[in-house]
Amino acid sequence: MIVLKFTQALLKDMKAVPMECHDSGELSLFHWHVNIYQLNRRKHIVFINDLSRLCILIDGIRSGQVTRLQEKFLLTLRTYMASEGIGEAVMDTYLREGSEIMISKTNSRSVLGTMKEATYFTEDDFGDDLSRLQWINRLFYKPIDYRNPIKVFKEAITLHYEGKRTDSAFPSKSEK
């Protein structure tokens, strides 16, 4: 199950009622913080993965369209994962496990801080959304030891489904 943790502003805009999420406080590959912001004078919805700080941006969502937001998020996530070379089997399994979506309230100031960093710019000149996502997810963030979110996400999803490490996104204690 994917848990979308909406900010108060987005809960109000989407007219959504949050459910109580009983997580243990640990960061999860299936938990995403979600907010609304203006980019190039258009409303965008930004999703930040709690574990990897991977960022997904979508636009074209109007107030109250929670179902459309969920569908577009899953579609954009699939497209982005494919563009980054994540295997079909891993993508299918992740999205199948995440086919059920729950809306909750935000609960991590660290993730909200990363979200603020990722949405610092209000205008850009990217020709397409995929280029924008690839650029954002190659920035470095302190909560993930100054690593790229896409590398951390790839490592985490591969470790979760295949049980093996693919690169040095999660260095061992001896490497630190």
SEMARMI-216524 format. One line per 5 residues: number of its first residue (from 1); their letters; for each residue z, x, y of C-alpha. Coordinates in nm, 2 decimals, decimal comma. Layout:
N
NUM = A = Z X Y  ...
//
This chain:
176
1 = MIVLK = 0,00 0,00 0,00  -0,09 0,13 0,34  0,17 0,07 0,61  0,04 0,04 0,96  0,32 0,09 1,21
6 = FTQAL = 0,22 -0,08 1,54  0,36 0,01 1,88  0,51 -0,27 2,08  0,20 -0,28 2,30  -0,03 -0,32 2,00
11 = LKDMK = 0,19 -0,58 1,83  0,17 -0,79 2,15  -0,20 -0,74 2,19  -0,28 -0,83 1,83  -0,03 -1,11 1,82
16 = AVPME = 0,11 -0,97 1,50  0,44 -1,02 1,34  0,58 -0,70 1,19  0,75 -0,69 0,85  1,05 -0,48 0,77
21 = CHDSG = 0,94 -0,15 0,61  1,20 -0,01 0,38  1,09 0,35 0,36  1,32 0,64 0,29  1,23 0,81 0,61
26 = ELSLF = 1,00 1,06 0,44  0,65 1,11 0,57  0,39 0,94 0,36  0,02 0,98 0,30  0,00 0,60 0,32
31 = HWHVN = 0,18 0,54 0,65  -0,01 0,53 0,98  0,12 0,49 1,33  -0,11 0,27 1,54  -0,15 0,23 1,92
36 = IYQLN = -0,40 0,10 2,17  -0,55 0,31 2,45  -0,84 0,33 2,69  -1,12 0,59 2,63  -1,43 0,59 2,84
41 = RRKHI = -1,32 0,26 2,99  -1,31 0,08 2,66  -1,02 -0,03 2,44  -0,97 0,19 2,14  -0,72 0,17 1,86
46 = VFIND = -0,58 0,51 1,74  -0,43 0,56 1,40  -0,22 0,87 1,32  -0,13 0,96 0,96  0,25 1,02 0,94
51 = LSRLC = 0,22 1,31 0,69  -0,09 1,50 0,81  -0,13 1,38 1,17  -0,49 1,29 1,09  -0,64 1,08 1,37
56 = ILIDG = -0,88 0,79 1,33  -1,02 0,60 1,63  -1,19 0,27 1,63  -1,32 0,04 1,90  -1,47 -0,30 1,92
61 = IRSGQ = -1,15 -0,48 1,83  -1,04 -0,77 2,05  -0,69 -0,92 2,10  -0,57 -1,10 1,79  -0,83 -0,96 1,55
66 = VTRLQ = -0,58 -0,80 1,30  -0,80 -0,86 1,00  -1,10 -0,71 1,16  -0,88 -0,41 1,27  -0,77 -0,35 0,91
71 = EKFLL = -1,13 -0,38 0,78  -1,27 -0,15 1,04  -0,99 0,10 0,99  -1,06 0,13 0,61  -1,44 0,15 0,67
76 = TLRTY = -1,40 0,42 0,94  -1,15 0,61 0,73  -1,39 0,61 0,43  -1,68 0,73 0,65  -1,47 1,00 0,80
81 = MASEG = -1,34 1,12 0,47  -1,69 1,14 0,33  -1,81 1,34 0,63  -1,53 1,59 0,56  -1,63 1,64 0,20
86 = IGEAV = -1,35 1,45 0,03  -1,48 1,34 -0,32  -1,58 0,98 -0,39  -1,33 0,94 -0,67  -1,04 1,05 -0,45
91 = MDTYL = -1,16 0,83 -0,17  -1,20 0,53 -0,40  -0,85 0,58 -0,55  -0,68 0,62 -0,21  -0,85 0,31 -0,06
96 = REGSE = -0,79 0,11 -0,38  -0,42 0,20 -0,37  -0,42 0,12 0,00  -0,61 -0,21 -0,02  -0,29 -0,40 0,05
101 = IMISK = -0,19 -0,35 0,41  0,15 -0,41 0,57  0,22 -0,42 0,94  0,55 -0,28 1,06  0,71 -0,13 1,37
106 = TNSRS = 0,69 0,24 1,47  0,98 0,45 1,35  0,90 0,82 1,42  0,91 0,97 1,77  0,75 1,28 1,63
111 = VLGTM = 0,44 1,09 1,52  0,43 0,91 1,85  0,44 1,24 2,03  0,15 1,36 1,83  -0,03 1,04 1,92
116 = KEATY = 0,03 1,10 2,28  -0,12 1,45 2,25  -0,43 1,32 2,06  -0,49 1,05 2,32  -0,43 1,27 2,62
121 = FTEDD = -0,80 1,25 2,73  -0,93 0,93 2,88  -1,30 1,03 2,90  -1,53 1,24 2,68  -1,90 1,29 2,63
126 = FGDDL = -1,93 1,27 2,25  -2,24 1,10 2,13  -2,08 0,94 1,83  -1,74 0,86 1,70  -1,77 1,09 1,40
131 = SRLQW = -1,81 1,40 1,62  -1,51 1,28 1,82  -1,30 1,25 1,51  -1,40 1,59 1,38  -1,31 1,75 1,71
136 = INRLF = -0,97 1,57 1,73  -0,87 1,66 1,38  -0,93 2,03 1,43  -0,67 2,05 1,70  -0,34 2,22 1,61
141 = YKPID = 0,00 2,03 1,62  0,35 2,17 1,60  0,49 1,92 1,35  0,25 2,04 1,09  0,32 2,41 1,16
146 = YRNPI = 0,02 2,45 1,39  -0,24 2,36 1,12  -0,54 2,13 1,14  -0,47 1,77 1,05  -0,79 1,75 0,83
151 = KVFKE = -0,68 2,05 0,63  -0,33 1,91 0,58  -0,48 1,57 0,48  -0,73 1,72 0,24  -0,46 1,93 0,07
156 = AITLH = -0,21 1,63 0,05  -0,47 1,39 -0,09  -0,59 1,64 -0,34  -0,24 1,73 -0,44  -0,15 1,36 -0,47
161 = YEGKR = -0,44 1,27 -0,69  -0,55 1,58 -0,87  -0,21 1,77 -0,88  -0,36 2,10 -0,76  -0,37 2,29 -0,43
166 = TDSAF = -0,71 2,35 -0,28  -0,64 2,58 0,01  -0,35 2,72 0,21  -0,28 2,40 0,41  0,07 2,40 0,25
171 = PSKSE = 0,17 2,77 0,23  0,43 2,86 -0,02  0,77 2,99 0,10  0,66 3,35 0,04  0,36 3,31 0,27
176 = K = 0,57 3,18 0,56
//
